[in-house]
Every structure is written in C-alpha cells, then in structure tokens.
Amino acid sequence: MKLAYPVAGPVSRSADTHWTLSLTSDDNNATYAIILHNVRTYRSAGVIAVVRGKRKAEITVKEFQDAQSSSDHHEGWRYFFEKTSIAPGTDPSEATQLRQAELEMRESKDTDSEPPNSQT
C-alpha cells in the first residue's frame, strides 16, 4: 500500500484494518512549544504553551485552532509546534523569552560557521 503523505515513523496495520502511525520514544518524550504566528505579517505572538509529547502537541494545536475566532484566522494567525528544550508547563511569557534566546543562539552559531564571503 502506498501512502499519500509522508509519515514520521513506522506504520503498522492493526487487527481491525486501521492503519496506525507509531511514534518513536523520542516523539513521546520530547518537549514541544506551541507558537502563535501571523503568516501575513510574519509577526509572532510568542509561545502559547509548552507540552511533552508530539501527540499532545498535535492535540493542543488542534484545540487552539478550534477555539480561534474566524477573524483571527482570516487575519493570518496560525498555530504550530516545534521541538524545544524548554520544560513542559513553563509560563508562556518566560517560554517566549527562552525560545527567543534559543533562536538567537542558533542564529549566532550559523553566522559563526559560515565562511567569509570571498571577493575576487
């Protein structure tokens, strides 16, 4: 059977013929930040929640999307999640500051590892 979409882990067929996606232990134990971002303006409203487990992150994003007003959605506000080292349950404002520090650290590492432009 060929799947119409990529999957992140092994797929198995249960006895009742439903296809299931197996999450790795890394997915189950990893911490994810739920972020609100405007796709039109590229403005971030920051971290909304920090949860443990990929499935919990997916469920939480869906809950936020379901509760979102249609006007906010129309204006471009979207939720997404990403892996993080921030502890689950961290206050959203503190998590936003920690995430920003992580992003700046990653960016500085990328800048430091780039070779200088050679001009001829």
Jmol script that loads the backbone (N, CA, C; Angstrom):
load data "model"
ATOM      1  N   MET A   1       0.837  -1.178   0.000  1.00  0.00           N
ATOM      2  CA  MET A   1       0.000   0.000   0.000  1.00  0.00           C
ATOM      3  C   MET A   1       0.877   1.235   0.000  1.00  0.00           C
ATOM      4  N   LYS A   2       0.583   2.175  -0.857  1.00  0.00           N
ATOM      5  CA  LYS A   2       1.341   3.410  -0.937  1.00  0.00           C
ATOM      6  C   LYS A   2       0.566   4.507  -0.220  1.00  0.00           C
ATOM      7  N   LEU A   3       1.223   5.210   0.715  1.00  0.00           N
ATOM      8  CA  LEU A   3       0.574   6.282   1.457  1.00  0.00           C
ATOM      9  C   LEU A   3       0.627   7.569   0.658  1.00  0.00           C
ATOM     10  N   ALA A   4      -0.408   8.379   0.764  1.00  0.00           N
ATOM     11  CA  ALA A   4      -0.495   9.623   0.013  1.00  0.00           C
ATOM     12  C   ALA A   4       0.263  10.764   0.675  1.00  0.00           C
ATOM     13  N   TYR A   5       0.804  10.545   1.858  1.00  0.00           N
ATOM     14  CA  TYR A   5       1.510  11.590   2.572  1.00  0.00           C
ATOM     15  C   TYR A   5       2.700  10.976   3.300  1.00  0.00           C
ATOM     16  N   PRO A   6       3.736  11.776   3.554  1.00  0.00           N
ATOM     17  CA  PRO A   6       4.893  11.235   4.268  1.00  0.00           C
ATOM     18  C   PRO A   6       4.540  10.986   5.728  1.00  0.00           C
ATOM     19  N   VAL A   7       5.186  10.007   6.311  1.00  0.00           N
ATOM     20  CA  VAL A   7       4.962   9.701   7.717  1.00  0.00           C
ATOM     21  C   VAL A   7       6.269   9.825   8.478  1.00  0.00           C
ATOM     22  N   ALA A   8       6.149  10.083   9.773  1.00  0.00           N
ATOM     23  CA  ALA A   8       7.327  10.323  10.592  1.00  0.00           C
ATOM     24  C   ALA A   8       7.866   9.071  11.258  1.00  0.00           C
ATOM     25  N   GLY A   9       7.159   7.990  11.210  1.00  0.00           N
ATOM     26  CA  GLY A   9       7.613   6.796  11.896  1.00  0.00           C
ATOM     27  C   GLY A   9       7.048   5.557  11.247  1.00  0.00           C
ATOM     28  N   PRO A  10       7.298   4.398  11.823  1.00  0.00           N
ATOM     29  CA  PRO A  10       6.814   3.153  11.246  1.00  0.00           C
ATOM     30  C   PRO A  10       5.280   3.103  11.237  1.00  0.00           C
ATOM     31  N   VAL A  11       4.750   2.504  10.203  1.00  0.00           N
ATOM     32  CA  VAL A  11       3.307   2.359  10.075  1.00  0.00           C
ATOM     33  C   VAL A  11       2.973   0.885  10.206  1.00  0.00           C
ATOM     34  N   SER A  12       1.914   0.583  10.950  1.00  0.00           N
ATOM     35  CA  SER A  12       1.508  -0.805  11.088  1.00  0.00           C
ATOM     36  C   SER A  12       0.005  -0.912  10.926  1.00  0.00           C
ATOM     37  N   ARG A  13      -0.437  -2.105  10.616  1.00  0.00           N
ATOM     38  CA  ARG A  13      -1.860  -2.343  10.423  1.00  0.00           C
ATOM     39  C   ARG A  13      -2.379  -3.118  11.625  1.00  0.00           C
ATOM     40  N   SER A  14      -3.401  -2.586  12.271  1.00  0.00           N
ATOM     41  CA  SER A  14      -3.968  -3.263  13.431  1.00  0.00           C
ATOM     42  C   SER A  14      -4.961  -4.321  12.967  1.00  0.00           C
ATOM     43  N   ALA A  15      -5.414  -5.163  13.883  1.00  0.00           N
ATOM     44  CA  ALA A  15      -6.304  -6.278  13.570  1.00  0.00           C
ATOM     45  C   ALA A  15      -7.611  -5.818  12.948  1.00  0.00           C
ATOM     46  N   ASP A  16      -8.070  -4.621  13.294  1.00  0.00           N
ATOM     47  CA  ASP A  16      -9.343  -4.146  12.745  1.00  0.00           C
ATOM     48  C   ASP A  16      -9.146  -3.353  11.443  1.00  0.00           C
ATOM     49  N   THR A  17      -8.031  -3.554  10.777  1.00  0.00           N
ATOM     50  CA  THR A  17      -7.671  -2.990   9.464  1.00  0.00           C
ATOM     51  C   THR A  17      -7.478  -1.478   9.454  1.00  0.00           C
ATOM     52  N   HIS A  18      -7.294  -0.852  10.599  1.00  0.00           N
ATOM     53  CA  HIS A  18      -6.965   0.565  10.623  1.00  0.00           C
ATOM     54  C   HIS A  18      -5.441   0.705  10.573  1.00  0.00           C
ATOM     55  N   TRP A  19      -4.973   1.673   9.833  1.00  0.00           N
ATOM     56  CA  TRP A  19      -3.539   1.933   9.759  1.00  0.00           C
ATOM     57  C   TRP A  19      -3.179   2.886  10.878  1.00  0.00           C
ATOM     58  N   THR A  20      -2.092   2.600  11.580  1.00  0.00           N
ATOM     59  CA  THR A  20      -1.669   3.441  12.690  1.00  0.00           C
ATOM     60  C   THR A  20      -0.227   3.879  12.497  1.00  0.00           C
ATOM     61  N   LEU A  21       0.087   5.038  13.014  1.00  0.00           N
ATOM     62  CA  LEU A  21       1.434   5.579  12.961  1.00  0.00           C
ATOM     63  C   LEU A  21       2.066   5.395  14.333  1.00  0.00           C
ATOM     64  N   SER A  22       3.189   4.718  14.380  1.00  0.00           N
ATOM     65  CA  SER A  22       3.882   4.509  15.646  1.00  0.00           C
ATOM     66  C   SER A  22       4.807   5.684  15.916  1.00  0.00           C
ATOM     67  N   LEU A  23       4.661   6.292  17.067  1.00  0.00           N
ATOM     68  CA  LEU A  23       5.550   7.372  17.450  1.00  0.00           C
ATOM     69  C   LEU A  23       6.788   6.776  18.107  1.00  0.00           C
ATOM     70  N   THR A  24       7.918   7.364  17.843  1.00  0.00           N
ATOM     71  CA  THR A  24       9.140   6.892  18.479  1.00  0.00           C
ATOM     72  C   THR A  24       9.154   7.363  19.927  1.00  0.00           C
ATOM     73  N   SER A  25      10.002   6.760  20.739  1.00  0.00           N
ATOM     74  CA  SER A  25      10.083   7.187  22.136  1.00  0.00           C
ATOM     75  C   SER A  25      10.555   8.636  22.206  1.00  0.00           C
ATOM     76  N   ASP A  26      11.364   9.055  21.228  1.00  0.00           N
ATOM     77  CA  ASP A  26      11.811  10.446  21.176  1.00  0.00           C
ATOM     78  C   ASP A  26      10.611  11.376  20.998  1.00  0.00           C
ATOM     79  N   ASP A  27       9.670  10.991  20.111  1.00  0.00           N
ATOM     80  CA  ASP A  27       8.472  11.806  19.900  1.00  0.00           C
ATOM     81  C   ASP A  27       7.623  11.868  21.164  1.00  0.00           C
ATOM     82  N   ASN A  28       7.532  10.764  21.878  1.00  0.00           N
ATOM     83  CA  ASN A  28       6.718  10.713  23.094  1.00  0.00           C
ATOM     84  C   ASN A  28       7.338  11.479  24.249  1.00  0.00           C
ATOM     85  N   ASN A  29       8.655  11.545  24.305  1.00  0.00           N
ATOM     86  CA  ASN A  29       9.343  12.171  25.431  1.00  0.00           C
ATOM     87  C   ASN A  29       9.827  13.586  25.154  1.00  0.00           C
ATOM     88  N   ALA A  30       9.842  13.985  23.895  1.00  0.00           N
ATOM     89  CA  ALA A  30      10.322  15.320  23.540  1.00  0.00           C
ATOM     90  C   ALA A  30       9.344  16.385  24.026  1.00  0.00           C
ATOM     91  N   THR A  31       9.859  17.582  24.198  1.00  0.00           N
ATOM     92  CA  THR A  31       9.048  18.718  24.610  1.00  0.00           C
ATOM     93  C   THR A  31       8.826  19.612  23.397  1.00  0.00           C
ATOM     94  N   TYR A  32       7.602  20.120  23.283  1.00  0.00           N
ATOM     95  CA  TYR A  32       7.218  20.942  22.136  1.00  0.00           C
ATOM     96  C   TYR A  32       6.633  22.267  22.599  1.00  0.00           C
ATOM     97  N   ALA A  33       7.033  23.340  21.920  1.00  0.00           N
ATOM     98  CA  ALA A  33       6.466  24.668  22.174  1.00  0.00           C
ATOM     99  C   ALA A  33       5.372  24.912  21.139  1.00  0.00           C
ATOM    100  N   ILE A  34       4.212  25.371  21.599  1.00  0.00           N
ATOM    101  CA  ILE A  34       3.115  25.752  20.716  1.00  0.00           C
ATOM    102  C   ILE A  34       3.243  27.260  20.518  1.00  0.00           C
ATOM    103  N   ILE A  35       3.312  27.692  19.263  1.00  0.00           N
ATOM    104  CA  ILE A  35       3.590  29.085  18.947  1.00  0.00           C
ATOM    105  C   ILE A  35       2.465  29.653  18.088  1.00  0.00           C
ATOM    106  N   LEU A  36       2.112  30.907  18.337  1.00  0.00           N
ATOM    107  CA  LEU A  36       1.136  31.625  17.528  1.00  0.00           C
ATOM    108  C   LEU A  36       1.899  32.603  16.660  1.00  0.00           C
ATOM    109  N   HIS A  37       1.658  32.531  15.357  1.00  0.00           N
ATOM    110  CA  HIS A  37       2.439  33.290  14.379  1.00  0.00           C
ATOM    111  C   HIS A  37       1.493  33.822  13.310  1.00  0.00           C
ATOM    112  N   ASN A  38       1.752  35.019  12.819  1.00  0.00           N
ATOM    113  CA  ASN A  38       0.942  35.581  11.741  1.00  0.00           C
ATOM    114  C   ASN A  38       1.648  35.339  10.415  1.00  0.00           C
ATOM    115  N   VAL A  39       1.003  34.567   9.546  1.00  0.00           N
ATOM    116  CA  VAL A  39       1.622  34.206   8.267  1.00  0.00           C
ATOM    117  C   VAL A  39       1.599  35.360   7.273  1.00  0.00           C
ATOM    118  N   ARG A  40       0.802  36.376   7.527  1.00  0.00           N
ATOM    119  CA  ARG A  40       0.752  37.538   6.625  1.00  0.00           C
ATOM    120  C   ARG A  40       1.806  38.577   6.987  1.00  0.00           C
ATOM    121  N   THR A  41       1.971  38.824   8.278  1.00  0.00           N
ATOM    122  CA  THR A  41       2.889  39.878   8.722  1.00  0.00           C
ATOM    123  C   THR A  41       4.214  39.328   9.242  1.00  0.00           C
ATOM    124  N   TYR A  42       4.305  38.010   9.405  1.00  0.00           N
ATOM    125  CA  TYR A  42       5.479  37.335   9.971  1.00  0.00           C
ATOM    126  C   TYR A  42       5.711  37.734  11.430  1.00  0.00           C
ATOM    127  N   ARG A  43       4.696  38.270  12.077  1.00  0.00           N
ATOM    128  CA  ARG A  43       4.788  38.653  13.482  1.00  0.00           C
ATOM    129  C   ARG A  43       4.463  37.452  14.357  1.00  0.00           C
ATOM    130  N   SER A  44       5.229  37.267  15.415  1.00  0.00           N
ATOM    131  CA  SER A  44       4.981  36.173  16.341  1.00  0.00           C
ATOM    132  C   SER A  44       4.329  36.715  17.607  1.00  0.00           C
ATOM    133  N   ALA A  45       3.325  35.992  18.070  1.00  0.00           N
ATOM    134  CA  ALA A  45       2.714  36.339  19.354  1.00  0.00           C
ATOM    135  C   ALA A  45       3.397  35.563  20.474  1.00  0.00           C
ATOM    136  N   GLY A  46       4.361  34.734  20.122  1.00  0.00           N
ATOM    137  CA  GLY A  46       5.142  34.016  21.111  1.00  0.00           C
ATOM    138  C   GLY A  46       4.629  32.623  21.409  1.00  0.00           C
ATOM    139  N   VAL A  47       5.212  32.049  22.442  1.00  0.00           N
ATOM    140  CA  VAL A  47       4.863  30.699  22.873  1.00  0.00           C
ATOM    141  C   VAL A  47       3.544  30.773  23.638  1.00  0.00           C
ATOM    142  N   ILE A  48       2.634  29.890  23.282  1.00  0.00           N
ATOM    143  CA  ILE A  48       1.323  29.839  23.920  1.00  0.00           C
ATOM    144  C   ILE A  48       1.304  28.765  25.009  1.00  0.00           C
ATOM    145  N   ALA A  49       2.032  27.670  24.772  1.00  0.00           N
ATOM    146  CA  ALA A  49       2.085  26.561  25.737  1.00  0.00           C
ATOM    147  C   ALA A  49       3.315  25.718  25.446  1.00  0.00           C
ATOM    148  N   VAL A  50       3.752  24.961  26.442  1.00  0.00           N
ATOM    149  CA  VAL A  50       4.839  24.001  26.273  1.00  0.00           C
ATOM    150  C   VAL A  50       4.333  22.666  26.813  1.00  0.00           C
ATOM    151  N   VAL A  51       4.389  21.631  25.957  1.00  0.00           N
ATOM    152  CA  VAL A  51       3.842  20.323  26.322  1.00  0.00           C
ATOM    153  C   VAL A  51       4.859  19.218  26.049  1.00  0.00           C
ATOM    154  N   ARG A  52       4.643  18.059  26.674  1.00  0.00           N
ATOM    155  CA  ARG A  52       5.503  16.898  26.443  1.00  0.00           C
ATOM    156  C   ARG A  52       4.780  15.946  25.500  1.00  0.00           C
ATOM    157  N   GLY A  53       5.490  15.516  24.451  1.00  0.00           N
ATOM    158  CA  GLY A  53       4.972  14.530  23.521  1.00  0.00           C
ATOM    159  C   GLY A  53       4.401  15.137  22.254  1.00  0.00           C
ATOM    160  N   LYS A  54       4.748  14.521  21.140  1.00  0.00           N
ATOM    161  CA  LYS A  54       4.302  15.026  19.843  1.00  0.00           C
ATOM    162  C   LYS A  54       2.786  14.943  19.701  1.00  0.00           C
ATOM    163  N   ARG A  55       2.210  13.841  20.149  1.00  0.00           N
ATOM    164  CA  ARG A  55       0.751  13.681  20.038  1.00  0.00           C
ATOM    165  C   ARG A  55       0.029  14.753  20.848  1.00  0.00           C
ATOM    166  N   LYS A  56       0.521  15.039  22.059  1.00  0.00           N
ATOM    167  CA  LYS A  56      -0.062  16.090  22.893  1.00  0.00           C
ATOM    168  C   LYS A  56       0.064  17.446  22.197  1.00  0.00           C
ATOM    169  N   ALA A  57       1.189  17.688  21.540  1.00  0.00           N
ATOM    170  CA  ALA A  57       1.381  18.944  20.803  1.00  0.00           C
ATOM    171  C   ALA A  57       0.364  19.058  19.669  1.00  0.00           C
ATOM    172  N   GLU A  58       0.155  17.968  18.938  1.00  0.00           N
ATOM    173  CA  GLU A  58      -0.818  17.972  17.847  1.00  0.00           C
ATOM    174  C   GLU A  58      -2.229  18.251  18.366  1.00  0.00           C
ATOM    175  N   ILE A  59      -2.581  17.601  19.467  1.00  0.00           N
ATOM    176  CA  ILE A  59      -3.910  17.791  20.064  1.00  0.00           C
ATOM    177  C   ILE A  59      -4.075  19.228  20.550  1.00  0.00           C
ATOM    178  N   THR A  60      -3.047  19.758  21.199  1.00  0.00           N
ATOM    179  CA  THR A  60      -3.114  21.116  21.736  1.00  0.00           C
ATOM    180  C   THR A  60      -3.256  22.141  20.619  1.00  0.00           C
ATOM    181  N   VAL A  61      -2.505  21.973  19.540  1.00  0.00           N
ATOM    182  CA  VAL A  61      -2.623  22.885  18.394  1.00  0.00           C
ATOM    183  C   VAL A  61      -4.048  22.829  17.841  1.00  0.00           C
ATOM    184  N   LYS A  62      -4.589  21.624  17.698  1.00  0.00           N
ATOM    185  CA  LYS A  62      -5.952  21.463  17.190  1.00  0.00           C
ATOM    186  C   LYS A  62      -6.961  22.162  18.100  1.00  0.00           C
ATOM    187  N   GLU A  63      -6.799  22.033  19.416  1.00  0.00           N
ATOM    188  CA  GLU A  63      -7.699  22.698  20.361  1.00  0.00           C
ATOM    189  C   GLU A  63      -7.635  24.211  20.221  1.00  0.00           C
ATOM    190  N   PHE A  64      -6.413  24.755  20.088  1.00  0.00           N
ATOM    191  CA  PHE A  64      -6.273  26.198  19.899  1.00  0.00           C
ATOM    192  C   PHE A  64      -6.909  26.627  18.575  1.00  0.00           C
ATOM    193  N   GLN A  65      -6.696  25.849  17.514  1.00  0.00           N
ATOM    194  CA  GLN A  65      -7.284  26.185  16.219  1.00  0.00           C
ATOM    195  C   GLN A  65      -8.805  26.174  16.282  1.00  0.00           C
ATOM    196  N   ASP A  66      -9.365  25.179  16.958  1.00  0.00           N
ATOM    197  CA  ASP A  66     -10.822  25.076  17.074  1.00  0.00           C
ATOM    198  C   ASP A  66     -11.419  26.238  17.866  1.00  0.00           C
ATOM    199  N   ALA A  67     -10.665  26.768  18.831  1.00  0.00           N
ATOM    200  CA  ALA A  67     -11.149  27.870  19.656  1.00  0.00           C
ATOM    201  C   ALA A  67     -10.880  29.239  19.025  1.00  0.00           C
ATOM    202  N   GLN A  68     -10.079  29.268  17.979  1.00  0.00           N
ATOM    203  CA  GLN A  68      -9.687  30.533  17.354  1.00  0.00           C
ATOM    204  C   GLN A  68     -10.867  31.162  16.619  1.00  0.00           C
ATOM    205  N   SER A  69     -10.996  32.480  16.732  1.00  0.00           N
ATOM    206  CA  SER A  69     -12.072  33.175  16.019  1.00  0.00           C
ATOM    207  C   SER A  69     -11.760  33.195  14.518  1.00  0.00           C
ATOM    208  N   SER A  70     -12.808  33.219  13.726  1.00  0.00           N
ATOM    209  CA  SER A  70     -12.617  33.234  12.274  1.00  0.00           C
ATOM    210  C   SER A  70     -11.918  34.513  11.824  1.00  0.00           C
ATOM    211  N   SER A  71     -12.138  35.628  12.539  1.00  0.00           N
ATOM    212  CA  SER A  71     -11.469  36.878  12.155  1.00  0.00           C
ATOM    213  C   SER A  71      -9.957  36.788  12.397  1.00  0.00           C
ATOM    214  N   ASP A  72      -9.544  36.164  13.517  1.00  0.00           N
ATOM    215  CA  ASP A  72      -8.107  35.978  13.765  1.00  0.00           C
ATOM    216  C   ASP A  72      -7.488  35.098  12.682  1.00  0.00           C
ATOM    217  N   HIS A  73      -8.185  34.031  12.332  1.00  0.00           N
ATOM    218  CA  HIS A  73      -7.678  33.140  11.286  1.00  0.00           C
ATOM    219  C   HIS A  73      -7.587  33.881   9.953  1.00  0.00           C
ATOM    220  N   HIS A  74      -8.605  34.661   9.649  1.00  0.00           N
ATOM    221  CA  HIS A  74      -8.622  35.431   8.399  1.00  0.00           C
ATOM    222  C   HIS A  74      -7.474  36.445   8.357  1.00  0.00           C
ATOM    223  N   GLU A  75      -7.129  37.006   9.519  1.00  0.00           N
ATOM    224  CA  GLU A  75      -6.030  37.967   9.599  1.00  0.00           C
ATOM    225  C   GLU A  75      -4.667  37.306   9.462  1.00  0.00           C
ATOM    226  N   GLY A  76      -4.616  35.970   9.487  1.00  0.00           N
ATOM    227  CA  GLY A  76      -3.357  35.272   9.255  1.00  0.00           C
ATOM    228  C   GLY A  76      -2.739  34.596  10.458  1.00  0.00           C
ATOM    229  N   TRP A  77      -3.419  34.594  11.603  1.00  0.00           N
ATOM    230  CA  TRP A  77      -2.850  33.977  12.803  1.00  0.00           C
ATOM    231  C   TRP A  77      -2.977  32.465  12.727  1.00  0.00           C
ATOM    232  N   ARG A  78      -1.833  31.767  12.898  1.00  0.00           N
ATOM    233  CA  ARG A  78      -1.783  30.312  12.837  1.00  0.00           C
ATOM    234  C   ARG A  78      -0.961  29.770  13.992  1.00  0.00           C
ATOM    235  N   TYR A  79      -1.298  28.559  14.401  1.00  0.00           N
ATOM    236  CA  TYR A  79      -0.574  27.862  15.459  1.00  0.00           C
ATOM    237  C   TYR A  79       0.319  26.801  14.835  1.00  0.00           C
ATOM    238  N   PHE A  80       1.492  26.598  15.408  1.00  0.00           N
ATOM    239  CA  PHE A  80       2.360  25.497  15.015  1.00  0.00           C
ATOM    240  C   PHE A  80       3.157  25.071  16.234  1.00  0.00           C
ATOM    241  N   PHE A  81       3.813  23.912  16.127  1.00  0.00           N
ATOM    242  CA  PHE A  81       4.644  23.461  17.244  1.00  0.00           C
ATOM    243  C   PHE A  81       6.017  23.092  16.735  1.00  0.00           C
ATOM    244  N   GLU A  82       6.993  23.180  17.652  1.00  0.00           N
ATOM    245  CA  GLU A  82       8.370  22.809  17.340  1.00  0.00           C
ATOM    246  C   GLU A  82       9.008  22.232  18.588  1.00  0.00           C
ATOM    247  N   LYS A  83       9.988  21.348  18.367  1.00  0.00           N
ATOM    248  CA  LYS A  83      10.721  20.772  19.499  1.00  0.00           C
ATOM    249  C   LYS A  83      11.470  21.879  20.215  1.00  0.00           C
ATOM    250  N   THR A  84      11.579  21.697  21.527  1.00  0.00           N
ATOM    251  CA  THR A  84      12.279  22.692  22.330  1.00  0.00           C
ATOM    252  C   THR A  84      12.926  22.010  23.533  1.00  0.00           C
ATOM    253  N   SER A  85      13.836  22.721  24.159  1.00  0.00           N
ATOM    254  CA  SER A  85      14.436  22.223  25.402  1.00  0.00           C
ATOM    255  C   SER A  85      13.767  22.849  26.620  1.00  0.00           C
ATOM    256  N   ILE A  86      12.760  23.672  26.398  1.00  0.00           N
ATOM    257  CA  ILE A  86      12.036  24.342  27.485  1.00  0.00           C
ATOM    258  C   ILE A  86      11.178  23.306  28.219  1.00  0.00           C
ATOM    259  N   ALA A  87      11.118  23.406  29.536  1.00  0.00           N
ATOM    260  CA  ALA A  87      10.366  22.442  30.348  1.00  0.00           C
ATOM    261  C   ALA A  87       8.860  22.568  30.102  1.00  0.00           C
ATOM    262  N   PRO A  88       8.163  21.419  30.025  1.00  0.00           N
ATOM    263  CA  PRO A  88       6.702  21.463  29.868  1.00  0.00           C
ATOM    264  C   PRO A  88       6.059  22.234  31.015  1.00  0.00           C
ATOM    265  N   GLY A  89       5.020  22.995  30.702  1.00  0.00           N
ATOM    266  CA  GLY A  89       4.310  23.758  31.715  1.00  0.00           C
ATOM    267  C   GLY A  89       4.923  25.105  32.055  1.00  0.00           C
ATOM    268  N   THR A  90       6.028  25.457  31.397  1.00  0.00           N
ATOM    269  CA  THR A  90       6.662  26.754  31.647  1.00  0.00           C
ATOM    270  C   THR A  90       5.684  27.871  31.289  1.00  0.00           C
ATOM    271  N   ASP A  91       5.687  28.935  32.084  1.00  0.00           N
ATOM    272  CA  ASP A  91       4.838  30.093  31.821  1.00  0.00           C
ATOM    273  C   ASP A  91       5.077  30.587  30.390  1.00  0.00           C
ATOM    274  N   PRO A  92       4.012  30.881  29.623  1.00  0.00           N
ATOM    275  CA  PRO A  92       4.180  31.286  28.223  1.00  0.00           C
ATOM    276  C   PRO A  92       5.096  32.487  28.003  1.00  0.00           C
ATOM    277  N   SER A  93       5.044  33.499  28.857  1.00  0.00           N
ATOM    278  CA  SER A  93       5.924  34.659  28.650  1.00  0.00           C
ATOM    279  C   SER A  93       7.387  34.290  28.892  1.00  0.00           C
ATOM    280  N   GLU A  94       7.641  33.477  29.906  1.00  0.00           N
ATOM    281  CA  GLU A  94       9.006  33.010  30.164  1.00  0.00           C
ATOM    282  C   GLU A  94       9.475  32.103  29.028  1.00  0.00           C
ATOM    283  N   ALA A  95       8.581  31.222  28.565  1.00  0.00           N
ATOM    284  CA  ALA A  95       8.921  30.320  27.454  1.00  0.00           C
ATOM    285  C   ALA A  95       9.235  31.106  26.186  1.00  0.00           C
ATOM    286  N   THR A  96       8.515  32.202  25.963  1.00  0.00           N
ATOM    287  CA  THR A  96       8.778  33.046  24.792  1.00  0.00           C
ATOM    288  C   THR A  96      10.184  33.631  24.872  1.00  0.00           C
ATOM    289  N   GLN A  97      10.568  34.120  26.050  1.00  0.00           N
ATOM    290  CA  GLN A  97      11.918  34.679  26.229  1.00  0.00           C
ATOM    291  C   GLN A  97      12.993  33.609  26.043  1.00  0.00           C
ATOM    292  N   LEU A  98      12.753  32.416  26.600  1.00  0.00           N
ATOM    293  CA  LEU A  98      13.722  31.322  26.462  1.00  0.00           C
ATOM    294  C   LEU A  98      13.846  30.886  25.000  1.00  0.00           C
ATOM    295  N   ARG A  99      12.704  30.803  24.303  1.00  0.00           N
ATOM    296  CA  ARG A  99      12.723  30.425  22.882  1.00  0.00           C
ATOM    297  C   ARG A  99      13.499  31.464  22.071  1.00  0.00           C
ATOM    298  N   GLN A 100      13.273  32.743  22.357  1.00  0.00           N
ATOM    299  CA  GLN A 100      13.989  33.798  21.643  1.00  0.00           C
ATOM    300  C   GLN A 100      15.497  33.668  21.862  1.00  0.00           C
ATOM    301  N   ALA A 101      15.895  33.366  23.088  1.00  0.00           N
ATOM    302  CA  ALA A 101      17.315  33.172  23.383  1.00  0.00           C
ATOM    303  C   ALA A 101      17.871  31.973  22.618  1.00  0.00           C
ATOM    304  N   GLU A 102      17.078  30.867  22.542  1.00  0.00           N
ATOM    305  CA  GLU A 102      17.496  29.686  21.764  1.00  0.00           C
ATOM    306  C   GLU A 102      17.681  30.051  20.291  1.00  0.00           C
ATOM    307  N   LEU A 103      16.723  30.810  19.735  1.00  0.00           N
ATOM    308  CA  LEU A 103      16.798  31.199  18.326  1.00  0.00           C
ATOM    309  C   LEU A 103      18.020  32.074  18.061  1.00  0.00           C
ATOM    310  N   GLU A 104      18.279  33.020  18.951  1.00  0.00           N
ATOM    311  CA  GLU A 104      19.442  33.895  18.782  1.00  0.00           C
ATOM    312  C   GLU A 104      20.741  33.110  18.880  1.00  0.00           C
ATOM    313  N   MET A 105      20.788  32.122  19.784  1.00  0.00           N
ATOM    314  CA  MET A 105      21.987  31.301  19.923  1.00  0.00           C
ATOM    315  C   MET A 105      22.213  30.475  18.646  1.00  0.00           C
ATOM    316  N   ARG A 106      21.130  29.858  18.121  1.00  0.00           N
ATOM    317  CA  ARG A 106      21.238  29.089  16.882  1.00  0.00           C
ATOM    318  C   ARG A 106      21.690  29.967  15.728  1.00  0.00           C
ATOM    319  N   GLU A 107      21.124  31.171  15.665  1.00  0.00           N
ATOM    320  CA  GLU A 107      21.470  32.097  14.589  1.00  0.00           C
ATOM    321  C   GLU A 107      22.926  32.522  14.669  1.00  0.00           C
ATOM    322  N   SER A 108      23.419  32.778  15.884  1.00  0.00           N
ATOM    323  CA  SER A 108      24.816  33.181  16.026  1.00  0.00           C
ATOM    324  C   SER A 108      25.752  32.031  15.672  1.00  0.00           C
ATOM    325  N   LYS A 109      25.362  30.784  15.986  1.00  0.00           N
ATOM    326  CA  LYS A 109      26.167  29.629  15.599  1.00  0.00           C
ATOM    327  C   LYS A 109      26.222  29.508  14.075  1.00  0.00           C
ATOM    328  N   ASP A 110      25.072  29.713  13.424  1.00  0.00           N
ATOM    329  CA  ASP A 110      25.032  29.643  11.961  1.00  0.00           C
ATOM    330  C   ASP A 110      25.902  30.725  11.344  1.00  0.00           C
ATOM    331  N   THR A 111      25.865  31.927  11.901  1.00  0.00           N
ATOM    332  CA  THR A 111      26.661  33.036  11.393  1.00  0.00           C
ATOM    333  C   THR A 111      28.145  32.765  11.608  1.00  0.00           C
ATOM    334  N   ASP A 112      28.486  32.215  12.781  1.00  0.00           N
ATOM    335  CA  ASP A 112      29.893  31.922  13.080  1.00  0.00           C
ATOM    336  C   ASP A 112      30.454  30.816  12.192  1.00  0.00           C
ATOM    337  N   SER A 113      29.608  29.859  11.768  1.00  0.00           N
ATOM    338  CA  SER A 113      30.103  28.736  10.993  1.00  0.00           C
ATOM    339  C   SER A 113      30.142  29.007   9.482  1.00  0.00           C
ATOM    340  N   GLU A 114      29.545  30.129   9.059  1.00  0.00           N
ATOM    341  CA  GLU A 114      29.568  30.450   7.630  1.00  0.00           C
ATOM    342  C   GLU A 114      30.951  30.977   7.249  1.00  0.00           C
ATOM    343  N   PRO A 115      31.473  30.518   6.105  1.00  0.00           N
ATOM    344  CA  PRO A 115      32.754  31.036   5.666  1.00  0.00           C
ATOM    345  C   PRO A 115      32.595  32.483   5.198  1.00  0.00           C
ATOM    346  N   PRO A 116      33.614  33.313   5.402  1.00  0.00           N
ATOM    347  CA  PRO A 116      33.517  34.704   4.956  1.00  0.00           C
ATOM    348  C   PRO A 116      33.373  34.738   3.443  1.00  0.00           C
ATOM    349  N   ASN A 117      32.663  35.750   2.971  1.00  0.00           N
ATOM    350  CA  ASN A 117      32.491  35.896   1.525  1.00  0.00           C
ATOM    351  C   ASN A 117      33.842  36.224   0.905  1.00  0.00           C
ATOM    352  N   SER A 118      34.198  35.477  -0.110  1.00  0.00           N
ATOM    353  CA  SER A 118      35.457  35.763  -0.791  1.00  0.00           C
ATOM    354  C   SER A 118      35.180  36.678  -1.962  1.00  0.00           C
ATOM    355  N   GLN A 119      35.928  37.731  -2.021  1.00  0.00           N
ATOM    356  CA  GLN A 119      35.759  38.691  -3.112  1.00  0.00           C
ATOM    357  C   GLN A 119      36.965  38.591  -4.011  1.00  0.00           C
ATOM    358  N   THR A 120      36.703  38.489  -5.297  1.00  0.00           N
ATOM    359  CA  THR A 120      37.824  38.390  -6.249  1.00  0.00           C
ATOM    360  C   THR A 120      37.907  39.599  -7.103  1.00  0.00           C
TER     361      THR A 120
END
end "model"
wireframe off; spacefill off
backbone 0.3
color backbone group
